[in-house]
Amino acid sequence: MTYRIPFNKPFVIGRELDYMAEAVAGGQISGDGRFSKQCQKLLEDQFSANQVLLTTSCTAALEMAALLCGLEAGDEVILPSYTFVSTANAFALRGARLVFADIRPDTLNLDETLLEQAVTGRTRAIVPVHYAGVACDMDAINAIAKKHGLYVIEDAAQGVDATYKGAYLGTLGDFGTYSFHETKNFICGEGGALITNRDGFAERAEIIREKGTNRSQFFRGQVDKYTWVSIGSSYIPADILAAFLYAQLENMEKITARRKRIYETYEAALRPLADRGLLTLPTIPADCGTNYHMFYVILADLATRTALIKHLKGKGILTVFHYVPLHTSPVGRDMGYRDGMLPVTENLSERLLRLPFYYGLEEDDVLSVASEISAFFGAG
Ligand SMILES: *Cc1c(COP(=O)(O)O)cnc(C)c1O
């Protein structure tokens, strides 16, 4: 089915196709070519990041972070259940035990007041997910991590160009991960990045990313042959994709400004419904600078959400919900989790609805979605 207003639409904003052609003409379309280096430098400069390495996806960057933490079977990792599967898979692949913690009802981020009680002698890491590009309480999370000697891996897949107390998300923990999947703010189809913020990890990160070899050092003339020096995998994206991404990153300000307008238009148009208690709008705490990754509404209950999705679908508008909480998924149940263990996650995951949101979404379309939602509530 095609929709009058789809949920997401990938976009080209500037020189994406020219740069891809340049990469081909330049003779290197595999990884770590000119455009990969330019993307990494731009991100390092723009976000004051220590080291940025492009990866094939945010999933890959999370896997690299799990390898860099040196996790062993039985080590525990604290993470939200209300997240994308990659946040969990990366650590489960290392044999870690996943300790799901509940979220805050206002931001849907990890509830920092529940973390300390989840820490045991086996805990090695906390993985805050910056949901919708709104930061977790990183001061509180970093303080708990410091006290117990834990790694912090920020899943900032949705948080590229967003801030916490003025610092860019992804630069606040030991490691940060970004996504450039076509559903995110800055895109190249499939892509991501790993940020290493602590001294002493840059070289190991490079090796893990290059199939466990010291090939990067070889290219820099630091060793005279390259060889297998650790376990690793193929996490390097093709330079043709970096070329596409570079054109997007050059336009970061323009993209975020456009998304801000879309977000604010939704917010203003839906405010009257929120004032009447028919739905709840997203909350952005004072310390958080959002990147306007998504616009969602929280409805009264599952039945209302199901009916609203159907109503909007009938008007050619696609809205979506996520996530099936990981702890109530088949894999989560195998791990021993049960319904009722994370009440805020279970409640909100049934009530949240994401509205169409993409760079090319026109103001008229935003207003049309909002007025259809109003009509649904008999307030049109
Ligand atoms: C999109 C997303 C990912 C995965 O990103 P990919 O680049 O598709 O691997 C991981 N975590 C969160 C929270 C996401 O939203």
PDBQT file of the ligand as one rigid body, heavy atoms in Angstrom, charges set to zero:
ROOT
HETATM    1  C1  LIG A 401      18.495   2.638  14.652  1.00  0.00    +0.000 C 
HETATM    2  C2  LIG A 401      18.981   2.194  15.972  1.00  0.00    +0.000 A 
HETATM    3  C3  LIG A 401      20.006   1.254  16.117  1.00  0.00    +0.000 A 
HETATM    4  C4  LIG A 401      20.606   0.501  14.966  1.00  0.00    +0.000 C 
HETATM    5  O1  LIG A 401      21.180   1.296  13.994  1.00  0.00    +0.000 OA
HETATM    6  P1  LIG A 401      21.701   0.611  12.646  1.00  0.00    +0.000 P 
HETATM    7  O2  LIG A 401      22.594   1.681  12.072  1.00  0.00    +0.000 OA
HETATM    8  O3  LIG A 401      20.519   0.324  11.807  1.00  0.00    +0.000 OA
HETATM    9  O4  LIG A 401      22.467  -0.596  13.022  1.00  0.00    +0.000 OA
HETATM   10  C5  LIG A 401      20.461   0.945  17.385  1.00  0.00    +0.000 A 
HETATM   11  N1  LIG A 401      19.913   1.517  18.479  1.00  0.00    +0.000 NA
HETATM   12  C6  LIG A 401      18.906   2.407  18.379  1.00  0.00    +0.000 A 
HETATM   13  C7  LIG A 401      18.354   3.013  19.619  1.00  0.00    +0.000 C 
HETATM   14  C8  LIG A 401      18.392   2.760  17.136  1.00  0.00    +0.000 A 
HETATM   15  O5  LIG A 401      17.381   3.630  17.047  1.00  0.00    +0.000 OA
ENDROOT
TORSDOF 0
